[in-house]
Amino acid sequence: MNRFMGKQVLLGLAMTVVALGFTGCPSSSEPPGDHHAIYTAGHYSDDSKFNACYWTGTTRTNLPGDGTHDAEANSIFVSGGTVYTAGLYIDNAGIIPCYWAGTTRTDLPGDGAHPAQARSITVSGGTVYTAGFYSDGVKEIPCTWTGTTRTDLAGDGIHHASALSICVSAGTVYSAGLYSDGTKTIPCIWTGTTRTDLPGDGTHSAQARSICISGGTVYTAGYYSDGSKNIPCTWAGTTRTDLPSEGTNSAYASSVFVSGGTVYAAGMVYDGSKYRPCYWMGTMRMDLVGDGTHDAEANAIFVSGGTVYTAGYYDDGVKSVPCYWKGTTRTALPGDGTHNAYAYGIFVD
């Protein structure tokens, strides 16, 4: 099953347009010191539920939900030797957004009655910041959390909206996502709570999936529809750059990173028979390997020491296998060995 085009595994909320891989923005510059530890985040099925987890290299660490129902980790950040992940879990009361510091879970407030999700996480000055959305029973409302304090963001006030990625620079919180105007979804960024719309083709739906800051410029990645296909793109400020795909077939960009002045993005392209994972360096596309036959996607990207790292999954014909790529070399990550699993975030320390 291709999760990009399919229904979200856990939620099935009203905003079915948000059905892609998830990502955060760890940094727009390379971390200091030796770059050797690769961290990824996601979830795996044990046939009774999905379990949130992160991997250090190929060693899996499970993250607690309520122990009975589904949980998922959508984004990862490492700070001061602590691994931070963001996601959600389900209990008898509903869907609860949360983050984990190590394996200690902190719940985040929605409206207290309806489903909510945390999609992205970053840490700045010792404070944990997350982005996501919650439902008020009528629509999804984009928000960020500073620690556990929620700040609502503006869509059009009537229709669904979501914040999908977060960064903090010079004390300012930046987030990226989308909102619906009732006829289409519009990609946007929020600087604090001030929304700036990003250009698609002006007529069809588009999404901003990921955000980072470099040299004072806000970079985002996502896609827009031209009415016949979805086109992957990045934005520098509000200037859109289209990324090459496969002729008339759809493609998507899920994650953005800036290193050495070059914009990197990760995603996937459809080749007419399957989705292939890839990343773009500027506008040059580098294809990644799945199993060669079935769908695969790259959900997150990180550049460290001049090497590009991406995380995602590939389908082996029986199940979805989480993985990361160092350059173009793929490393599979362990789920339970039998059932579907996915990786959504990556951080290299």
C-alpha positions as a LaTeX table, in Angstrom:
\begin{tabular}{lrrr}
\hline
Residue & $x$ (\AA) & $y$ (\AA) & $z$ (\AA) \\
\hline
Met1 & 0.00 & 0.00 & 0.00 \\
Asn2 & 1.24 & 3.45 & $-0.87$ \\
Arg3 & 0.68 & 5.62 & 2.20 \\
Phe4 & 1.27 & 8.79 & 0.20 \\
Met5 & $-1.89$ & 8.26 & $-1.81$ \\
Gly6 & $-3.74$ & 6.20 & 0.78 \\
Lys7 & $-5.64$ & 6.93 & 3.94 \\
Gln8 & $-3.70$ & 7.66 & 7.08 \\
Val9 & $-3.25$ & 4.49 & 9.12 \\
Leu10 & $-4.31$ & 5.75 & 12.52 \\
Leu11 & $-6.67$ & 8.64 & 12.28 \\
Gly12 & $-8.98$ & 8.97 & 9.34 \\
Leu13 & $-9.75$ & 12.56 & 10.36 \\
Ala14 & $-11.86$ & 14.77 & 8.18 \\
Met15 & $-8.82$ & 16.36 & 6.56 \\
Thr16 & $-7.98$ & 13.43 & 4.29 \\
Val17 & $-5.80$ & 15.71 & 2.13 \\
Val18 & $-3.11$ & 15.25 & 4.79 \\
Ala19 & $-2.10$ & 11.72 & 3.91 \\
Leu20 & 1.60 & 12.03 & 3.26 \\
Gly21 & 4.72 & 11.21 & 5.17 \\
Phe22 & 5.55 & 13.52 & 8.06 \\
Thr23 & 8.61 & 15.52 & 8.74 \\
Gly24 & 10.27 & 18.02 & 11.00 \\
Cys25 & 13.04 & 20.49 & 10.44 \\
Pro26 & 16.01 & 19.56 & 12.61 \\
Ser27 & 18.37 & 22.28 & 11.42 \\
Ser28 & 19.42 & 24.27 & 8.41 \\
Ser29 & 23.10 & 23.77 & 9.13 \\
Glu30 & 25.31 & 20.85 & 9.92 \\
Pro31 & 25.87 & 19.96 & 13.59 \\
Pro32 & 29.39 & 20.28 & 15.01 \\
Gly33 & 31.67 & 17.39 & 15.91 \\
Asp34 & 31.73 & 13.85 & 14.62 \\
His35 & 28.67 & 12.84 & 12.62 \\
His36 & 28.09 & 9.21 & 13.32 \\
Ala37 & 24.78 & 8.49 & 15.06 \\
Ile38 & 21.74 & 8.15 & 12.78 \\
Tyr39 & 18.35 & 8.49 & 14.48 \\
Thr40 & 15.04 & 7.75 & 12.79 \\
Ala41 & 11.48 & 7.77 & 14.08 \\
Gly42 & 8.29 & 6.02 & 13.06 \\
His43 & 6.08 & 3.15 & 14.04 \\
Tyr44 & 5.53 & $-0.55$ & 13.40 \\
Ser45 & 2.60 & $-2.92$ & 13.62 \\
Asp46 & 2.54 & $-6.02$ & 15.81 \\
Asp47 & $-0.74$ & $-7.08$ & 14.15 \\
Ser48 & $-2.84$ & $-5.81$ & 17.06 \\
Lys49 & $-1.72$ & $-2.16$ & 17.09 \\
Phe50 & 0.84 & 0.29 & 15.80 \\
Asn51 & 3.70 & 1.02 & 18.18 \\
Ala52 & 5.59 & 4.32 & 18.22 \\
Cys53 & 9.38 & 3.97 & 18.18 \\
Tyr54 & 12.69 & 5.42 & 17.22 \\
Trp55 & 15.84 & 3.74 & 15.99 \\
Thr56 & 19.43 & 4.56 & 16.94 \\
Gly57 & 21.27 & 3.07 & 14.00 \\
Thr58 & 19.28 & $-0.16$ & 13.66 \\
Thr59 & 18.47 & $-0.54$ & 17.37 \\
Arg60 & 14.78 & 0.06 & 18.01 \\
Thr61 & 13.45 & 1.82 & 21.13 \\
Asn62 & 9.71 & 1.56 & 21.72 \\
Leu63 & 7.80 & 4.60 & 22.95 \\
Pro64 & 4.85 & 4.28 & 25.31 \\
Gly65 & 1.28 & 4.97 & 24.29 \\
Asp66 & $-1.46$ & 3.63 & 26.52 \\
Gly67 & $-0.22$ & 0.07 & 25.99 \\
Thr68 & $-3.37$ & $-1.11$ & 24.24 \\
His69 & $-4.10$ & 1.18 & 21.30 \\
Asp70 & $-2.19$ & 2.62 & 18.34 \\
Ala71 & 0.64 & 5.13 & 18.69 \\
Glu72 & 2.98 & 6.72 & 16.16 \\
Ala73 & 6.07 & 8.90 & 16.13 \\
Asn74 & 6.17 & 11.44 & 13.31 \\
Ser75 & 9.33 & 13.51 & 13.88 \\
Ile76 & 12.66 & 13.36 & 15.72 \\
Phe77 & 15.22 & 15.78 & 17.13 \\
Val78 & 18.32 & 15.15 & 19.26 \\
Ser79 & 19.56 & 17.76 & 21.74 \\
Gly80 & 22.02 & 17.44 & 24.61 \\
Gly81 & 22.15 & 13.68 & 24.16 \\
Thr82 & 18.38 & 13.29 & 24.55 \\
Val83 & 16.21 & 11.95 & 21.76 \\
Tyr84 & 12.96 & 13.87 & 21.33 \\
Thr85 & 10.10 & 12.53 & 19.22 \\
Ala86 & 6.62 & 13.84 & 18.51 \\
Gly87 & 3.46 & 12.03 & 17.55 \\
Leu88 & 0.26 & 10.74 & 19.05 \\
Tyr89 & $-1.35$ & 7.84 & 20.79 \\
Ile90 & $-4.89$ & 6.56 & 21.08 \\
Asp91 & $-6.62$ & 5.68 & 24.33 \\
Asn92 & $-10.23$ & 4.99 & 25.22 \\
Ala93 & $-10.92$ & 8.73 & 25.21 \\
Gly94 & $-9.54$ & 9.55 & 21.76 \\
Ile95 & $-6.41$ & 10.62 & 19.87 \\
Ile96 & $-3.90$ & 12.53 & 21.98 \\
Pro97 & $-0.90$ & 14.53 & 20.71 \\
Cys98 & 2.34 & 14.08 & 22.62 \\
Tyr99 & 6.09 & 14.19 & 22.59 \\
Trp100 & 8.61 & 11.87 & 24.18 \\
Ala101 & 11.89 & 12.97 & 25.81 \\
Gly102 & 13.75 & 9.69 & 25.67 \\
Thr103 & 10.88 & 7.34 & 26.54 \\
Thr104 & 9.07 & 9.75 & 28.87 \\
Arg105 & 5.81 & 10.85 & 27.30 \\
Thr106 & 4.32 & 14.34 & 27.71 \\
Asp107 & 0.75 & 14.84 & 26.52 \\
Leu108 & $-0.14$ & 18.03 & 24.66 \\
Pro109 & $-3.48$ & 19.84 & 24.90 \\
Gly110 & $-6.02$ & 19.91 & 22.13 \\
Asp111 & $-9.50$ & 21.11 & 22.98 \\
Gly112 & $-9.92$ & 18.25 & 25.46 \\
Ala113 & $-12.71$ & 16.56 & 23.57 \\
His114 & $-11.63$ & 15.90 & 19.98 \\
Pro115 & $-8.69$ & 14.28 & 18.14 \\
Ala116 & $-5.33$ & 16.02 & 17.81 \\
Gln117 & $-1.88$ & 15.25 & 16.43 \\
Ala118 & 1.70 & 16.43 & 16.87 \\
Arg119 & 3.49 & 16.26 & 13.51 \\
Ser120 & 6.88 & 17.92 & 14.03 \\
Ile121 & 9.34 & 18.66 & 16.83 \\
Thr122 & 12.39 & 20.81 & 17.47 \\
Val123 & 14.31 & 21.90 & 20.57 \\
Ser124 & 15.76 & 25.38 & 21.05 \\
Gly125 & 17.30 & 26.83 & 24.21 \\
Gly126 & 16.20 & 23.79 & 26.16 \\
Thr127 & 12.54 & 24.29 & 25.22 \\
Val128 & 10.59 & 21.69 & 23.24 \\
Tyr129 & 8.49 & 23.04 & 20.37 \\
Thr130 & 5.98 & 20.96 & 18.44 \\
Ala131 & 3.54 & 21.63 & 15.62 \\
Gly132 & 0.34 & 19.92 & 14.59 \\
Phe133 & $-3.37$ & 20.41 & 14.73 \\
Tyr134 & $-6.45$ & 19.61 & 16.76 \\
Ser135 & $-10.13$ & 19.27 & 15.96 \\
Asp136 & $-12.80$ & 21.44 & 17.55 \\
Gly137 & $-15.49$ & 19.05 & 16.35 \\
Val138 & $-16.08$ & 21.00 & 13.15 \\
Lys139 & $-12.66$ & 21.62 & 11.64 \\
Glu140 & $-8.97$ & 20.99 & 12.24 \\
Ile141 & $-7.10$ & 23.98 & 13.69 \\
Pro142 & $-3.32$ & 24.36 & 13.15 \\
Cys143 & $-1.24$ & 25.03 & 16.24 \\
Thr144 & 2.18 & 24.97 & 17.81 \\
Trp145 & 3.07 & 24.04 & 21.36 \\
Thr146 & 5.85 & 25.70 & 23.38 \\
Gly147 & 6.40 & 23.07 & 26.00 \\
Thr148 & 2.76 & 22.23 & 26.69 \\
Thr149 & 1.36 & 25.71 & 25.95 \\
Arg150 & $-0.72$ & 25.69 & 22.78 \\
Thr151 & $-0.76$ & 28.59 & 20.30 \\
Asp152 & $-3.45$ & 28.48 & 17.63 \\
Leu153 & $-2.66$ & 29.50 & 14.05 \\
Ala154 & $-4.97$ & 31.01 & 11.47 \\
Gly155 & $-6.44$ & 29.22 & 8.48 \\
Asp156 & $-9.45$ & 30.86 & 6.90 \\
Gly157 & $-11.41$ & 30.39 & 10.13 \\
Ile158 & $-14.01$ & 28.12 & 8.54 \\
His159 & $-12.28$ & 25.15 & 6.95 \\
His160 & $-9.62$ & 22.61 & 7.91 \\
Ala161 & $-6.00$ & 23.65 & 8.38 \\
Ser162 & $-2.85$ & 21.90 & 9.62 \\
Ala163 & 0.66 & 22.79 & 10.76 \\
Leu164 & 2.99 & 20.02 & 9.62 \\
Ser165 & 6.55 & 21.23 & 10.33 \\
Ile166 & 8.29 & 23.54 & 12.78 \\
Cys167 & 11.57 & 25.42 & 13.18 \\
Val168 & 12.82 & 28.00 & 15.65 \\
Ser169 & 15.32 & 30.69 & 14.66 \\
Ala170 & 16.48 & 33.66 & 16.78 \\
Gly171 & 13.60 & 33.04 & 19.17 \\
Thr172 & 10.92 & 33.09 & 16.48 \\
Val173 & 8.76 & 30.04 & 15.83 \\
Tyr174 & 8.21 & 29.21 & 12.16 \\
Ser175 & 5.79 & 26.54 & 10.98 \\
Ala176 & 4.55 & 25.28 & 7.63 \\
Gly177 & 1.40 & 23.58 & 6.48 \\
Leu178 & $-1.80$ & 24.29 & 4.66 \\
Tyr179 & $-5.35$ & 25.47 & 4.99 \\
Ser180 & $-8.49$ & 24.96 & 2.94 \\
Asp181 & $-10.54$ & 27.79 & 1.48 \\
Gly182 & $-13.43$ & 25.43 & 0.77 \\
Thr183 & $-12.39$ & 24.63 & $-2.80$ \\
Lys184 & $-8.67$ & 23.87 & $-2.54$ \\
Thr185 & $-5.84$ & 23.61 & $-0.03$ \\
Ile186 & $-3.35$ & 26.49 & 0.09 \\
Pro187 & 0.27 & 26.02 & 1.26 \\
Cys188 & 1.49 & 28.49 & 3.83 \\
Ile189 & 4.01 & 29.36 & 6.50 \\
Trp190 & 3.41 & 31.00 & 9.83 \\
Thr191 & 5.99 & 33.37 & 11.34 \\
Gly192 & 4.83 & 33.31 & 14.92 \\
Thr193 & 1.10 & 33.52 & 14.22 \\
Thr194 & 1.35 & 35.59 & 11.02 \\
Arg195 & 0.39 & 33.53 & 7.98 \\
Thr196 & 2.04 & 33.91 & 4.56 \\
Asp197 & 0.53 & 32.02 & 1.65 \\
Leu198 & 2.79 & 30.25 & $-0.82$ \\
Pro199 & 2.09 & 30.06 & $-4.55$ \\
Gly200 & 0.84 & 26.93 & $-6.26$ \\
Asp201 & $-0.80$ & 27.31 & $-9.64$ \\
Gly202 & $-3.53$ & 29.49 & $-8.12$ \\
Thr203 & $-6.35$ & 27.13 & $-9.02$ \\
His204 & $-5.61$ & 23.70 & $-7.57$ \\
Ser205 & $-4.62$ & 22.28 & $-4.21$ \\
Ala206 & $-1.10$ & 22.48 & $-2.79$ \\
Gln207 & 0.66 & 21.67 & 0.47 \\
Ala208 & 3.77 & 22.82 & 2.34 \\
Arg209 & 5.18 & 19.77 & 4.12 \\
Ser210 & 8.47 & 20.90 & 5.68 \\
Ile211 & 10.29 & 24.05 & 6.78 \\
Cys212 & 13.79 & 25.19 & 7.69 \\
Ile213 & 15.63 & 28.49 & 8.08 \\
Ser214 & 19.02 & 29.32 & 6.58 \\
Gly215 & 20.69 & 32.72 & 6.36 \\
Gly216 & 17.48 & 34.40 & 7.45 \\
Thr217 & 15.50 & 32.88 & 4.58 \\
Val218 & 12.56 & 30.54 & 5.14 \\
Tyr219 & 12.67 & 27.41 & 2.98 \\
Thr220 & 9.75 & 25.04 & 2.54 \\
Ala221 & 9.06 & 21.92 & 0.51 \\
Gly222 & 5.85 & 20.40 & $-0.74$ \\
Tyr223 & 3.85 & 20.08 & $-3.89$ \\
Tyr224 & 1.06 & 21.62 & $-5.92$ \\
Ser225 & $-1.40$ & 20.28 & $-8.48$ \\
Asp226 & $-1.71$ & 21.66 & $-11.99$ \\
Gly227 & $-5.01$ & 19.84 & $-12.45$ \\
Ser228 & $-3.51$ & 16.75 & $-14.06$ \\
Lys229 & $-0.61$ & 15.83 & $-11.77$ \\
Asn230 & 1.10 & 16.83 & $-8.56$ \\
Ile231 & 4.39 & 18.71 & $-8.96$ \\
Pro232 & 7.08 & 18.66 & $-6.24$ \\
Cys233 & 8.59 & 22.00 & $-5.33$ \\
Thr234 & 10.51 & 24.05 & $-2.83$ \\
Trp235 & 9.94 & 27.66 & $-1.86$ \\
Ala236 & 12.64 & 30.16 & $-0.83$ \\
Gly237 & 10.53 & 32.77 & 0.88 \\
Thr238 & 7.57 & 32.86 & $-1.50$ \\
Thr239 & 9.57 & 32.05 & $-4.65$ \\
Arg240 & 8.65 & 28.59 & $-5.93$ \\
Thr241 & 11.12 & 26.24 & $-7.64$ \\
Asp242 & 9.65 & 23.19 & $-9.37$ \\
Leu243 & 11.52 & 19.91 & $-9.05$ \\
Pro244 & 11.88 & 17.37 & $-11.87$ \\
Ser245 & 9.71 & 14.28 & $-11.84$ \\
Glu246 & 8.74 & 11.71 & $-14.48$ \\
Gly247 & 7.04 & 13.44 & $-17.38$ \\
Thr248 & 3.30 & 13.55 & $-16.85$ \\
Asn249 & 3.32 & 11.57 & $-13.60$ \\
Ser250 & 2.82 & 12.94 & $-10.09$ \\
Ala251 & 5.63 & 13.45 & $-7.61$ \\
Tyr252 & 5.91 & 14.87 & $-4.10$ \\
Ala253 & 8.48 & 16.60 & $-1.91$ \\
Ser254 & 8.14 & 15.80 & 1.80 \\
Ser255 & 11.16 & 17.32 & 3.54 \\
Val256 & 13.64 & 20.18 & 3.11 \\
Phe257 & 17.17 & 20.86 & 4.38 \\
Val258 & 19.67 & 23.57 & 3.47 \\
Ser259 & 23.42 & 22.93 & 3.65 \\
Gly260 & 26.25 & 25.00 & 2.15 \\
Gly261 & 23.71 & 27.21 & 0.42 \\
Thr262 & 22.18 & 24.25 & $-1.44$ \\
Val263 & 18.54 & 23.31 & $-0.96$ \\
Tyr264 & 17.90 & 19.59 & $-0.53$ \\
Ala265 & 14.48 & 17.96 & $-0.61$ \\
Ala266 & 13.28 & 14.39 & $-0.19$ \\
Gly267 & 10.19 & 12.72 & $-1.61$ \\
Met268 & 9.11 & 10.35 & $-4.32$ \\
Val269 & 8.18 & 10.16 & $-8.00$ \\
Tyr270 & 5.76 & 7.92 & $-9.84$ \\
Asp271 & 7.34 & 6.09 & $-12.77$ \\
Gly272 & 4.10 & 4.73 & $-14.26$ \\
Ser273 & 4.07 & 1.51 & $-12.25$ \\
Lys274 & 5.29 & 2.41 & $-8.76$ \\
Tyr275 & 6.46 & 5.24 & $-6.54$ \\
Arg276 & 10.23 & 5.56 & $-6.23$ \\
Pro277 & 12.00 & 7.35 & $-3.36$ \\
Cys278 & 14.36 & 10.16 & $-4.25$ \\
Tyr279 & 15.98 & 13.36 & $-3.13$ \\
Trp280 & 16.74 & 16.55 & $-4.99$ \\
Met281 & 19.96 & 18.54 & $-4.61$ \\
Gly282 & 18.90 & 21.89 & $-5.97$ \\
Thr283 & 16.91 & 20.70 & $-8.97$ \\
Met284 & 19.02 & 17.62 & $-9.68$ \\
Arg285 & 17.15 & 14.45 & $-8.73$ \\
Met286 & 18.87 & 11.44 & $-7.20$ \\
Asp287 & 16.81 & 8.24 & $-7.21$ \\
Leu288 & 16.97 & 5.86 & $-4.24$ \\
Val289 & 16.38 & 2.13 & $-4.22$ \\
Gly290 & 13.42 & 0.29 & $-2.75$ \\
Asp291 & 13.04 & $-3.36$ & $-3.67$ \\
Gly292 & 12.91 & $-2.40$ & $-7.37$ \\
Thr293 & 9.35 & $-3.63$ & $-7.87$ \\
His294 & 7.07 & $-2.08$ & $-5.29$ \\
Asp295 & 6.30 & 1.36 & $-3.90$ \\
Ala296 & 8.78 & 3.23 & $-1.72$ \\
Glu297 & 9.06 & 6.76 & $-0.41$ \\
Ala298 & 11.55 & 9.07 & 1.30 \\
Asn299 & 9.86 & 11.08 & 4.04 \\
Ala300 & 12.69 & 13.02 & 5.69 \\
Ile301 & 16.14 & 14.39 & 4.86 \\
Phe302 & 19.25 & 15.49 & 6.77 \\
Val303 & 22.64 & 16.58 & 5.42 \\
Ser304 & 25.73 & 16.07 & 7.57 \\
Gly305 & 29.42 & 16.18 & 6.66 \\
Gly306 & 28.47 & 16.52 & 2.99 \\
Thr307 & 26.48 & 13.27 & 3.06 \\
Val308 & 22.75 & 13.15 & 2.39 \\
Tyr309 & 20.66 & 11.00 & 4.73 \\
Thr310 & 17.02 & 10.19 & 4.03 \\
Ala311 & 14.44 & 8.06 & 5.83 \\
Gly312 & 11.28 & 6.37 & 4.65 \\
Tyr313 & 10.08 & 2.93 & 3.73 \\
Tyr314 & 9.91 & 0.42 & 0.91 \\
Asp315 & 7.36 & $-2.29$ & 0.16 \\
Asp316 & 8.85 & $-5.77$ & $-0.26$ \\
Gly317 & 5.64 & $-7.22$ & $-1.70$ \\
Val318 & 4.45 & $-8.48$ & 1.67 \\
Lys319 & 4.90 & $-5.57$ & 4.04 \\
Ser320 & 6.27 & $-2.06$ & 4.33 \\
Val321 & 9.84 & $-1.98$ & 5.66 \\
Pro322 & 11.22 & 1.16 & 7.38 \\
Cys323 & 14.68 & 2.24 & 6.27 \\
Tyr324 & 17.18 & 5.02 & 5.88 \\
Trp325 & 19.53 & 5.79 & 3.03 \\
Lys326 & 23.06 & 7.10 & 3.57 \\
Gly327 & 23.72 & 8.57 & 0.18 \\
Thr328 & 22.07 & 5.91 & $-1.95$ \\
Thr329 & 22.90 & 2.95 & 0.32 \\
Arg330 & 19.77 & 1.60 & 1.99 \\
Thr331 & 19.65 & 0.19 & 5.53 \\
Ala332 & 16.49 & $-1.61$ & 6.64 \\
Leu333 & 15.19 & $-0.98$ & 10.16 \\
Pro334 & 13.54 & $-3.61$ & 12.33 \\
Gly335 & 9.82 & $-3.70$ & 12.99 \\
Asp336 & 8.38 & $-6.94$ & 14.30 \\
Gly337 & 9.64 & $-8.76$ & 11.19 \\
Thr338 & 6.19 & $-9.62$ & 9.87 \\
His339 & 3.98 & $-6.54$ & 9.70 \\
Asn340 & 4.07 & $-3.06$ & 8.23 \\
Ala341 & 6.42 & $-0.41$ & 9.61 \\
Tyr342 & 7.35 & 3.12 & 8.53 \\
Ala343 & 10.04 & 5.74 & 9.21 \\
Tyr344 & 9.11 & 9.43 & 9.09 \\
Gly345 & 11.89 & 11.46 & 10.66 \\
Ile346 & 15.68 & 11.47 & 10.63 \\
Phe347 & 18.41 & 13.23 & 12.59 \\
Val348 & 22.19 & 12.77 & 12.37 \\
Asp349 & 24.24 & 13.72 & 15.41 \\
\hline
\end{tabular}
